[in-house]
Amino acid sequence: MALSRDEMLALCNSFGKNSLMETLQIDFIDAGEDFLVAQMPVNSRVHQPMGLLHGGASVALAESVGSAASMLFINNQVSEVRGIEIAANHLKAKREGMVTGTARIIHKGRSIHLWEIKITDEKGDLISLCKLTNMVLPKRKA
């Protein structure tokens, strides 16, 4: 059974409760057949000492949106997702406002998902370009 856009967003936003995603105020705002979009405010919570968006916060946004997107592709009753590699190029500084991470699938295999995540600002300028590899594993018994 395929989920509607609203069901996908509700599910993804539920993943973040009591986690780093909640701390960073990451909010999933759009979803489709091959993409997922999340936003994160840029403020002192995600700054590095020079008052700029911390590269680690950008990577956390990228991994959050890419991993949640993989979760939409699997049967969560029998499988789970683990990020196994992430690479990021930080291209532009950001001091305040909002950044948006858009994950688009590059490869969707049975055991490996490869995502490209573009992090942009309000004007559409590219802040960071990331690549995330997720592994799909059999779900472990609790």
Beta strands, then each sheet from edge to edge (+ up, - down):
strand 1: 27-31
strand 2: 35-42
strand 3: 79-90
strand 4: 97-108
strand 5: 112-120
strand 6: 126-138
sheet 1: 1+ 2- 4+ 5- 6+ 3-
end
